[in-house]
Amino acid sequence: MEENRVFEPIQISCVTVPNRIVMAPMDTNLATKDGYVTDELIDYYAKRAAGGVGLITVENTSVSAKRMVKNEYSLALYDDRFIDGLSKLASAIKREGAVASLQLGDCLYLSNRKPSDLSLEEVEEVIDDFTEAAVRVKEAGFQIVDFHMAHRYTVADFLSKYANKRTDQYGGNAAGRAKLAEMIVRKTKERLGEDFPVICRINGDEYMVGGNTLVDATYISKKLVRAGADAIHVSAGGRLELGGNRSYSSYRQVATHDMQDGLNVHLAEQIKKHINVPVITVGKIGSPSLIEDIIQNEKADMVALGRAVIADAEFVNKMKNNEKHRKCIWKNDCVRLYLKNEPVKCVTYEGK
């Protein structure tokens, strides 16, 4: 097997990523209580960049003070005052040889609001908030902006046929539900230029009764690419409507040890057949052999690692050098730390 295909460069628009490994966006609780970058946060991402990851995706960052993705210890970029710290973070990532991307997000569910609760002016405000934050991403020195359009966040709410019950131009049918996401991409491209890469992270399947399926995700992917998206990152699940954090949809977002490895790969593989930009897969991927199989057999163009690089910051370098790495065993104690507002780290791994 041609293992080194994983370590071939790939283009996302005009940016060259040195290999096919992405660090998935994962909240760390390492920001200050009010959303600023800390030295600990910089060190955390710099270590993963030095560990060989080609594309570092910095965690979900709030575009609005009114709709924070998390109430505290979560990055923010709704004002210029956050740019300086994020610039230091971007520089640290690039200095270690990785490409620096920042994920932008927005959240209605923390205030128990749904798409149908927003006035037309508020919908347009969401679009503007994403666009203005994207401008700051570029100003801070990040090379890519990643829009969080998956799981339980605002854009996913609009995309979801379960959550979006609007009857105006931002709902009513598949095209209406996709309009908010399309507008965010189009307006960002207008502001930043066609050459500045945009990645959209979507649900390949919501895994809930009445929610979006792979058929819907394929349609959404094509619409986003036409709007200007330069890569599609295919996640899954994360909806909380039917059972909260214990819903099947929630477990599909952060798979447990008893679920199959690479459980979302088939979603990326199918979407990849319909679009002509790089497709990223994610979800319980932690073995070099699985990564090699995905890339070698063109099931996806890039592989995103989450808990695997929490467990071992040097995972990618060790894979490249055929060295033993510390293995995530998918017990999700790192997620429990996140839910308790404690700094996220690996506490259960193979061999402990």
C-alpha positions, 0 to 999 in steps of 0.5 A, a space after each residue: 500500500 502506498 502509505 505516503 499518499 497520506 503525506 502528499 500535499 493538497 490544494 484548498 483553493 490557493 493554499 497548499 496543505 503539506 499533507 492530508 491530515 486535518 486537526 478537527 475543531 475541538 473546544 478546549 476550555 483554554 480560552 479566557 472566560 470572556 473569549 481571549 487567546 491564552 498562552 496555554 491555548 497557543 501552546 496546545 495548538 503549536 504542539 499539534 502543528 509541530 506534531 505533523 498535522 497539515 491543517 490545524 482547525 482552531 476550535 469553534 469561535 463565536 461571531 456574536 456576543 448575543 449568540 455565543 457558542 458556549 457561555 465561557 472559556 470559548 474563543 470569540 471574534 465578534 470584535 476587533 479586540 480579539 484579533 491580536 491574540 488570535 494573530 499570535 495563535 495563527 503565527 505559532 501554528 504557521 511557524 511549526 509548518 502547518 496551515 492555520 484555519 479558524 472555525 467560526 460558529 454561532 448558537 441559537 440553542 443556548 437561548 432556546 431559540 429556533 430559526 423561526 424565532 428570528 426576524 428577517 433583520 436578525 437573520 441578515 444580522 447572522 449573515 453579517 456577523 459571520 462575514 465580519 468575523 471572517 474578515 477578522 480571521 484573514 486580518 489575524 493571519 489565518 489562511 483559511 476560514 472554516 464555517 461551522 454548519 453542523 451539529 446543533 449550531 445556528 447554520 445547522 438549524 437553518 439547514 435542518 428540515 427538522 429544526 427549520 420551520 420558517 416559511 419565508 425565503 430562509 425556509 419552506 423547502 431545501 433551497 430556502 433552508 440552504 439560503 443562509 449558509 449560501 449567503 454566508 459563503 457568497 458574502 465572505 467571498 465578496 469581502 475576502 476575494 475568491 482566492 481566500 479559502 472557505 471550508 464548510 463543515 456540515 452534517 452528512 446525516 443528522 441521524 434523527 427522525 425527520 432530520 437531514 439525510 445523506 440525500 439532503 447533505 449532498 444537495 447542500 454540498 453542491 449548493 455550497 460549492 456553487 456559492 464558493 466553498 473550497 472544501 466540504 468537511 463532512 461530520 454527522 449528528 450532534 442534534 439534541 432535540 430527541 434526548 439531549 446529550 444522550 440522543 443517538 444523534 449526539 453519540 454519532 457526533 462524538 462516537 464511543 468505543 462500542 461504535 465502529 471506527 470511521 463511522 462517517 466515512 461513507 458519508 464523505 465518500 458519497 458526497 465526494 462523488 458529486 462535488 469537485 472540491 476536497 472532501 474531509 471526513 471525520 469521526 472515530 478515526 485513530 489508526 494509521 491503517 484506516 487513514 491510509 485506506 481512506 486516502 488510498 481508496 479515495 473515500 475522502 481527500 483529507 482525514 480529520 483527527 480529533 481525539 486521536 491528536 488529543 491523546 498524542 500530539 505527535 500522532 502524525 509524525 509517529 505515523 509517518 515514521 512508523 513509530 508507536 503512538 499513544 492511542 485514544 480508546 474512545 471513552 470520551 473522558 476528554 468530552 466530560 472535562 469539556 462539559 465541566 468547563 475544565 481544560 480538555 486533555 487526554 486522561 484515558 488511553 491505551 496502556 494506562 
